[in-house]
Amino acid sequence: MRSGQLVTLEPILAGSAPGVGDIVLARVRGADYLHFIGAVRDGQVLIANAHGHENGWTARERVLGKVCAVVE
């Protein structure tokens, strides 16, 4: 996936959780970004970027959807 490339998202339903390695759309400081999930614990997810940098823990509720396809 490249910067600016279109993706298709699927909702993460209530009661389910994103998994480690999933690429998700997460709301951070009022803006929406795609992030990798690095870890999951107690209703929180560790979000990371494509360069391996961990951005920090955020609430599961801030994860808006999961990438299910990349538009070529």
C-alpha positions as CSV (number, residue, x, y, z in Angstrom):
1,M,0.0,0.0,0.0
2,R,1.3,3.5,-0.9
3,S,0.5,6.9,0.4
4,G,-2.7,8.2,-1.2
5,Q,-3.8,4.8,-2.4
6,L,-7.5,3.9,-2.0
7,V,-8.5,1.2,0.3
8,T,-11.7,-0.6,1.2
9,L,-12.7,-0.7,4.9
10,E,-15.0,-3.1,6.8
11,P,-16.5,-2.1,10.1
12,I,-15.3,-3.7,13.3
13,L,-18.5,-4.8,15.0
14,A,-19.2,-4.2,18.6
15,G,-17.8,-7.0,20.8
16,S,-15.1,-7.9,18.3
17,A,-11.5,-6.6,18.3
18,P,-8.9,-5.9,15.7
19,G,-6.0,-8.3,15.7
20,V,-2.2,-7.9,15.8
21,G,-1.0,-7.1,12.3
22,D,-4.3,-5.7,11.1
23,I,-4.3,-2.4,9.2
24,V,-7.0,-0.2,10.7
25,L,-8.5,3.3,10.4
26,A,-8.1,5.0,13.8
27,R,-9.0,8.4,15.0
28,V,-6.0,10.2,16.6
29,R,-6.4,13.8,18.0
30,G,-9.4,14.4,15.8
31,A,-7.9,13.1,12.5
32,D,-8.3,9.7,10.9
33,Y,-5.2,7.7,10.0
34,L,-4.3,4.2,8.8
35,H,-2.2,2.3,11.4
36,F,-0.9,-1.2,12.0
37,I,-2.1,-2.9,15.2
38,G,1.0,-4.0,17.2
39,A,-0.7,-5.4,20.3
40,V,-4.1,-5.6,21.9
41,R,-4.8,-5.5,25.7
42,D,-7.8,-4.7,27.9
43,G,-9.9,-2.7,25.4
44,Q,-6.9,-0.9,24.0
45,V,-4.7,-1.3,20.9
46,L,-1.1,-0.3,20.2
47,I,-1.0,1.5,16.9
48,A,2.2,1.7,14.8
49,N,3.1,3.1,11.4
50,A,4.6,1.4,8.3
51,H,8.2,2.3,9.5
52,G,7.8,0.2,12.6
53,H,7.5,3.2,15.0
54,E,4.9,2.6,17.8
55,N,2.6,5.6,18.1
56,G,1.1,4.5,21.4
57,W,-1.9,2.9,23.0
58,T,-5.5,4.1,22.2
59,A,-8.9,2.9,23.1
60,R,-10.5,0.2,20.9
61,E,-13.5,2.6,20.4
62,R,-11.2,4.9,18.3
63,V,-10.6,2.1,15.8
64,L,-13.2,2.8,13.1
65,G,-12.6,0.0,10.6
66,K,-10.3,-2.5,9.2
67,V,-8.6,-2.5,5.7
68,C,-10.0,-5.4,3.7
69,A,-8.8,-4.5,0.2
70,V,-6.3,-2.2,-1.5
71,V,-7.5,-0.6,-4.8
72,E,-4.8,-1.0,-7.4
